[in-house]
Amino acid sequence: MLGSGSAGNAVLVECGETRVLVDCGFGTRTMAMRLKLAHVAPESISACIVTHEHSDHVKGVAQAAQKWGWSVFATHGTAACPELADAQVRTFAAGDSLVIGSMHVETRRIPHDASEPIGLVLESQRSGVRMGVAYDVGHVTDDVRALCRDLDLLVLESNHDDGMLRAGPYPWVVQQRIAGPLGHLSNREASALAADSLSPNLAHVVLAHLSERCNEPELAASRTRAALARARFRGAVTSASQSVVVGPFEPRTSRQRDAVQMALPF
């Protein structure tokens, strides 16, 4: 996790020789610094998949793609945003599948106040290891539940604590937008979804897009750990950071199949 929160998001996924970035909400200087901390050359990244057009997910995409030669993938709705006007975008519809190097990527529509937002399942074509990314999720739909099933790694939004949001600094209309059906998942909602998504292969849940004003990393993690403990989860739960590179997160050594090689480097 190269950073996750309202000021910028970027998830680096590595599968064999293929490296893919999910979102690039940071400028090239910040991206170069964080990739250096992860011991990853920016030029070694094959592609960037953009989940939606909000600036904390798309801000650095066009410049980074031009500078480092990344391919850019986005839905038709996302690709129409001004931030991607200078990028050569390979468009697709929410629900389509992609193949990028050794990865098969399944996309699913998610509810959020954006043009055509998506969540992702990235799967190793060799080992079958599956990683899901579901953040900026207004509420849990059948597509969101399907996205979170049968995974080895799950990056899941846990944006705010209900009580902290109500008592926080945001005006009532902003609170309604955050907690509304096209806003963001609370700790309560995220923990319930994580428990409902538990499978034997799930090794790590990474909580993402935490609010810096209406949440705390340990509060979010403890709520999800408690829900997963009741479901007899034996993996780990970690809260991502806005400003610090966190990871790597790796699957178990086997997935009822051969050994696997998929990780989120640092």
C-alpha positions in Angstrom: 0.0 0.0 0.0 1.7 3.2 -1.2 -0.8 5.4 0.5 -4.6 5.4 1.1 -6.9 8.1 2.3 -8.7 11.2 1.1 -5.4 12.9 0.0 -4.3 10.1 -2.3 -4.5 6.3 -3.1 -2.2 3.9 -4.8 -2.0 0.1 -4.5 0.9 -1.8 -6.0 0.2 -5.4 -7.0 2.9 -7.8 -8.1 2.3 -11.2 -9.7 5.3 -13.0 -11.1 7.0 -10.5 -13.4 3.9 -8.3 -13.8 3.4 -5.2 -11.7 0.1 -3.2 -11.8 -0.9 -0.1 -10.0 -4.4 0.4 -8.8 -5.0 4.1 -8.9 -2.4 6.9 -8.7 -3.6 9.7 -6.6 -0.2 11.2 -6.0 2.1 13.3 -8.1 5.2 11.8 -9.7 7.6 13.1 -7.1 5.7 11.4 -4.3 5.2 8.2 -6.3 8.9 8.0 -7.2 9.8 8.4 -3.5 7.3 5.8 -2.3 8.2 3.3 -5.0 11.8 3.7 -4.1 11.0 2.8 -0.5 9.3 -0.3 -2.0 12.5 -1.1 -4.1 10.4 -0.8 -7.2 11.5 1.1 -10.4 8.5 3.1 -11.7 9.4 1.9 -15.3 8.8 -1.7 -14.2 5.1 -1.1 -13.7 3.1 -2.4 -16.7 -0.2 -0.6 -16.1 -2.4 1.6 -13.9 -6.0 0.7 -13.5 -8.1 3.6 -12.3 -11.1 2.8 -10.1 -12.8 6.2 -10.6 -12.2 9.8 -11.4 -12.0 11.5 -8.0 -8.7 13.3 -7.6 -7.4 11.2 -4.8 -7.4 8.3 -7.2 -6.5 9.8 -10.5 -4.5 12.9 -9.8 -1.1 11.6 -10.9 -2.1 9.1 -13.6 -1.6 11.0 -16.8 1.8 12.5 -15.9 3.1 9.3 -14.4 2.0 7.3 -17.5 3.7 9.7 -19.8 6.9 9.8 -17.7 7.2 6.0 -17.1 5.4 4.4 -20.0 2.5 2.9 -18.2 -0.6 1.7 -19.9 -3.8 3.2 -18.4 -7.0 1.3 -18.1 -10.3 2.9 -17.0 -14.1 2.6 -17.6 -15.7 4.8 -20.2 -17.2 7.0 -17.5 -13.9 7.4 -15.7 -11.9 8.0 -18.9 -14.0 11.1 -19.7 -12.7 13.0 -16.7 -10.4 16.1 -17.4 -7.5 14.5 -15.4 -7.2 11.8 -18.0 -7.5 14.1 -21.1 -3.8 13.9 -21.8 -3.5 10.1 -21.3 -4.0 7.3 -23.8 -6.6 5.3 -22.0 -7.7 1.8 -22.8 -11.4 1.9 -22.0 -13.8 -0.8 -20.9 -17.2 -1.1 -19.2 -17.7 -1.9 -15.6 -18.1 -5.7 -15.4 -15.6 -6.4 -18.1 -12.5 -8.6 -17.6 -8.9 -7.7 -18.5 -5.7 -9.6 -19.0 -2.5 -7.7 -18.1 0.6 -9.8 -18.2 0.2 -12.7 -15.9 -2.9 -11.2 -14.2 -6.6 -11.7 -15.0 -8.5 -8.7 -13.7 -12.2 -8.9 -13.0 -14.1 -5.6 -12.6 -17.3 -5.0 -10.8 -19.5 -1.9 -10.5 -19.5 -0.4 -7.1 -21.9 2.3 -5.6 -20.1 5.6 -5.3 -20.8 9.2 -6.4 -18.6 8.9 -9.5 -19.3 8.3 -13.2 -18.6 4.6 -13.5 -16.7 3.4 -10.4 -15.3 -0.1 -10.1 -13.8 -2.5 -7.6 -11.3 -5.2 -8.8 -10.3 -8.8 -8.3 -6.8 -9.4 -9.6 -5.9 -13.1 -10.1 -2.7 -14.9 -10.9 -3.3 -16.9 -14.0 -0.6 -19.4 -12.9 -1.5 -20.0 -9.2 -5.1 -18.8 -8.9 -4.2 -16.5 -6.0 -6.9 -13.7 -5.8 -6.7 -10.2 -4.4 -9.7 -7.9 -4.1 -9.8 -4.1 -4.0 -13.0 -2.5 -2.7 -12.7 1.1 -1.6 -15.0 4.1 -2.0 -18.0 1.9 -1.5 -21.2 3.6 -0.6 -23.0 0.5 0.5 -22.7 -3.3 0.1 -24.4 -4.6 -3.0 -24.4 -8.1 -4.6 -21.5 -7.1 -6.8 -19.5 -5.9 -3.8 -20.1 -9.1 -2.0 -19.1 -11.1 -5.0 -15.9 -9.1 -5.4 -14.9 -9.9 -1.8 -15.5 -13.7 -1.9 -12.9 -16.4 -2.2 -9.9 -14.1 -1.9 -6.3 -14.5 -0.5 -5.9 -10.8 0.1 -8.6 -8.1 0.6 -8.1 -4.3 0.5 -11.3 -3.0 2.0 -12.5 0.5 2.8 -13.1 1.2 6.4 -13.6 5.0 6.1 -15.1 6.3 9.3 -16.4 5.5 12.8 -20.1 6.3 13.0 -19.8 8.1 16.3 -16.7 10.1 15.3 -18.4 11.2 12.1 -21.5 12.5 13.9 -19.3 14.3 16.5 -16.7 15.4 13.9 -16.0 18.8 12.2 -18.0 18.1 9.0 -21.2 20.0 8.3 -24.4 17.9 8.4 -24.7 17.8 4.6 -21.1 16.4 4.3 -21.8 13.8 7.0 -24.9 12.7 5.0 -22.8 12.4 1.9 -20.1 10.3 3.6 -22.5 8.0 5.3 -25.0 7.9 2.4 -25.5 5.1 -0.1 -23.0 6.6 -2.6 -20.4 7.6 0.0 -18.1 5.5 2.1 -18.2 2.3 4.3 -18.0 2.8 8.1 -16.0 0.6 10.4 -19.2 -1.2 11.3 -20.1 -1.9 7.7 -16.6 -2.9 6.7 -16.2 -5.3 9.6 -19.5 -7.0 8.8 -18.5 -7.4 5.1 -15.1 -8.7 6.0 -16.6 -11.4 8.3 -19.2 -12.3 5.6 -16.4 -12.6 3.0 -14.2 -15.0 5.1 -12.8 -18.0 3.2 -10.1 -20.6 4.0 -7.5 -18.8 1.8 -7.9 -15.3 3.1 -4.6 -14.4 4.7 -4.8 -10.6 5.1 -7.4 -7.9 5.3 -6.0 -4.4 4.7 -8.3 -1.6 5.7 -8.1 1.4 3.4 -9.3 4.9 2.8 -9.4 5.7 6.6 -10.6 9.2 7.4 -8.0 11.3 9.2 -10.7 13.3 11.0 -13.4 10.6 11.7 -11.5 7.4 12.3 -8.4 6.0 14.0 -6.3 3.1 12.5 -6.4 0.9 15.6 -10.1 1.6 16.1 -10.9 0.4 12.6 -8.6 -2.6 12.9 -9.9 -3.7 16.3 -13.5 -3.6 15.1 -12.6 -5.8 12.1 -10.4 -8.1 14.1 -13.3 -8.7 16.6 -15.7 -9.5 13.8 -13.3 -11.8 12.1 -12.3 -13.5 15.4 -15.9 -14.6 15.9 -15.7 -16.2 12.4 -12.4 -17.9 13.4 -10.2 -15.9 11.0 -6.5 -16.9 11.4 -5.0 -14.2 9.2 -4.0 -10.6 9.9 -5.7 -7.2 9.8 -3.8 -4.0 9.0 -4.8 -0.4 8.6 -3.2 1.3 5.6 -1.7 4.8 6.0 -2.2 8.0 4.1 1.5 9.0 4.3 3.4 5.8 5.0 4.2 2.8 2.7 2.7 -0.3 4.4 3.4 -3.9 3.5 4.2 -6.2 1.8 1.1 -8.3 2.1 1.5 -11.9 0.9 -0.8 -14.8 0.5 -0.4 -18.1 2.3 2.2 -20.5 0.9 -0.4 -22.5 -0.8 -3.9 -22.1 -2.1 -5.0 -25.8 -2.1 -2.7 -25.8 -5.2 0.9 -25.1 -6.0 3.0 -22.4 -4.3 2.1 -18.9 -5.1 4.0 -15.7 -5.9 1.7 -12.7 -5.6 2.2 -9.8 -3.2 1.7 -6.1 -2.6 5.4 -5.0 -2.4 5.7 -2.8 0.7 
